[in-house]
Each structure stands twice: as structure tokens, then as C-alpha cells.
Amino acid sequence: MKFETKAIHSGQKPDPQTGAVIVPVYQTSTYQQEAIGKNKGYEYSRTGNPTRKALEDVLASLEEGEYGLAFASGLAATTAVFNLLEQGSHIVVGDDIYGGTYRLLESIYKRSGLKITYADVDDLDSFEKAINKDAKLIWVETPTNPLLKIIDIKRLSEIVKREDAILAVDNTFASPYFQKPLTLGADIVVHSTTKYISGHSDIIGGAVITSNKQLYDDLKFYQNAAGAVPGSWDCWLAIRGIKTLAVRMREHEKNALYLAKYLEKHPNVNKVYYPGLSGSKQYDLARKQMSGFGGIISFEIKGGFPQVEKFISKLKIFLLAESLGGVESLVCYPPKMTHSIFSVEEREQRGIRDNLIRLSVGIEHIDDLTEDIKQALL
Ligand SMILES: Cc1ncc(COP(=O)(O)O)c(C=O)c1O
């Protein structure tokens, strides 16, 4: 079955009792049991809920994985994966990552003894060096947040497998429509379903997908034991969003590619970060492992913070807001928003400059988006 068909049908059989075509919102905390130890597959909604199950199944199907697990946020999903590690374990992390993931590692997991090495996402050798015998988990985003760097998942997975470690890929920026890390050798895929998966900026959610039964059992145990599960209404909204994921991603990409090319030529722009630009370092790799480049662009405006402020204050359609991946266009200033947790030195080291702006390009008409950017850059 093709992606578009799976998005609409996988895990979403008509309701057996009524024939309802859409999976109902099972807004229930508990389930009547016929006798002690005898039930219809559900006992308590932290452990399992039919609406959540439909979401987990469609996500697994779209990522070409065996098992899906839904969480209350992207960071709750990330926490579930980090919790696979024993105290004192070693984790190797790509150095260009979402600020919240960095905060989780540095402020919570370091305190409980996790050893963390940040590897340069532009250099696979730096991963090879860092993945010594005691590394248990390798965590990367690709494309990365906020610099849209691309990591060769297949080659990284070959390095990881030599050391008997686990490779987890945060696939939030690409969505399964453009990239399927499990098919490239990753063991675990993580999503902030808040973003493209739900696609309408109306829920917070997360997911983990794997084909490894042992990992699934451990993650499932954690999901129930720790309890950071999404409510059924949020699961329903995510399912509804997924039905149009393919259509939305095509539009996001079309608009983003056009705007990236526009920005690249603009005299008030220093540099554009978008993997779909054919002159870019990441282009060949992106073409090899992705079927599209996504809807996020970062760019450096000519000047510094005053020019950033001026540009953002003039925008009329792009809304200044955290998050990404919704149908509406958003603008974000990573140094003071999504990546404010990094110190000035850490940002400099990572190339997150004071004139960096991130756009989440929505699916409005391209003429309106271009006009908005054009008048704000004047
Ligand atoms: C790449 C990436 N991963 C994970 C997260 C965390 O997701 P959530 O905000 O749903 O917890 C984000 C949030 O922006 C993100 O951009």
C-alpha cells in the first residue's frame, strides 16, 4: 500500500459496533471487565486506549516499523528513549539539536550520571571516534534543528552496529513522508507529533517507532510505568492530521524551495540553510536519503540583532511563534527562543549566529508568502 493510502486507512478500521468510518474518541479512563483477568484488550487508558492504538498503528505503518508508541509530547517520547539507558551509560548526540533535547540531557540526565558526548554532525569520523565500546545510544536529528544539516543515516547505522549500540533518529523535521530512518538502518524513530504529523498547531504530542521487539517491550513498559501518555482527543486530532500529511508535505516543500531560492538571491540575506538548494553541502546527501527537503528554512540576515528585530516586526503573515510544521507560516529567532538554553559560546561553537532566523513555511499561497518576506526585508 502506498503512503497516502496508509495515512488514511492503516490502523483505522471502521468502528465494529456502529460502522463509523472515523475512529471514535474513546474518552474513557477505564473499561468494564467481564470477569477478573478477562477483558476486551483494554483495562485502563494509561496502559492502552483504542484511539491511541489507532494513532500508534498508523505511525508505525508510515515509518515502515512494527511498533508505535504515542506520548504526551515530543520530549516525553525522547525521555522514554533516554530511559532505556542504565545509570552511568554513555550517549553520543549530534551537536545540532533542538534546545529542549539539549536541556533535557544537560539539566536532567547529566545529574543522574549519563555520560554525554556531542559529535559534529558534519563529520561522521567524529561519531566513529565518540562511539567507543561503552556508547549505548546514538541520538541524531536529520535534518537538524536549527541549521538543517543532514546526517548519512545508513553510514552512521553501520558504525553504530559495529559497537552493538542503538541508533535513534528524531525525524520531526522530515516527517515519514520524506524520510524513513528505519529503512536506512536506524533502530528507533522519534517524532514530536506536535509538528508536521498533526500539522495544525493544535496539540502537543510525541511518538516512538521501532521494529525491534525487545526495544518495544522496554519502551511500552516505560510508557505505562511513567505514564506520559496523550489523551484520546489529542490522539484523534493527530490521526485526523495524518490523513493529509502527504498533501501538506508536498505543499510545504514547494513553498519552502521557492522561498529558499528567493532568499538566496536577496541582497539583504547573507546565507540560507535549506537542504534543497543545489549548491548546498547537504544537497546530495539529502537527495540520497530523503524523497523531499521539507518546509523549514533558516537564514542569516545581513546585519545583527537590530536587523532581525526589524524584519520580524514587519512580517504580516509569518507569525512570531515557537514550533513548526503547522499549515500556517511561522518565524522564530532560535538564539532567544528554541535554542536559548545554549550559552553564547555554545551557540557560537555550533554556528548559531545572532542574525539567524528560522522559518516554518506553511501552505498559504506562495505569492502572499513571498510578498510578506519581500516587504519585511526592505
Ligand atoms: C526536532 C524536535 N524534536 C523534539 C521536539 C520536542 O517536541 P515537543 O515540543 O512536542 O515536546 C521539538 C520541538 O520543537 C523539535 O523541534
The ligand as an SDF file (V2000), in Angstrom:
LIG
                    3D

 16 16  0  0  0  0  0  0  0  0999 V2000
   13.3080   18.3820   16.3450 C   0  0  0  0  0  0  0  0  0  0  0  0
   12.4640   18.4360   17.5830 C   0  0  0  0  0  0  0  0  0  0  0  0
   12.3810   17.3480   18.3680 N   0  0  0  0  0  0  0  0  0  0  0  0
   11.6330   17.3470   19.5010 C   0  0  0  0  0  0  0  0  0  0  0  0
   10.9280   18.4580   19.8900 C   0  0  0  0  0  0  0  0  0  0  0  0
   10.1310   18.4340   21.1620 C   0  0  0  0  0  0  0  0  0  0  0  0
    8.7900   18.2650   20.8910 O   0  0  0  0  0  0  0  0  0  0  0  0
    7.5900   18.7540   21.8570 P   0  0  0  0  0  0  0  0  0  0  0  0
    7.6140   20.2450   21.8470 O   0  0  0  0  0  0  0  0  0  0  0  0
    6.3840   18.1390   21.2350 O   0  0  0  0  0  0  0  0  0  0  0  0
    7.8960   18.2070   23.2150 O   0  0  0  0  0  0  0  0  0  0  0  0
   10.9680   19.6080   19.0920 C   0  0  0  0  0  0  0  0  0  0  0  0
   10.2070   20.8120   19.4760 C   0  0  0  0  0  0  0  0  0  0  0  0
   10.3320   21.8710   18.8820 O   0  0  0  0  0  0  0  0  0  0  0  0
   11.7690   19.6000   17.9100 C   0  0  0  0  0  0  0  0  0  0  0  0
   11.8720   20.6840   17.1100 O   0  0  0  0  0  0  0  0  0  0  0  0
  1  2  1  0
  2  3  1  0
  2 15  2  0
  3  4  2  0
  4  5  1  0
  5  6  1  0
  5 12  2  0
  6  7  1  0
  7  8  1  0
  8  9  2  0
  8 10  1  0
  8 11  1  0
 12 13  1  0
 12 15  1  0
 13 14  2  0
 15 16  1  0
M  END
$$$$
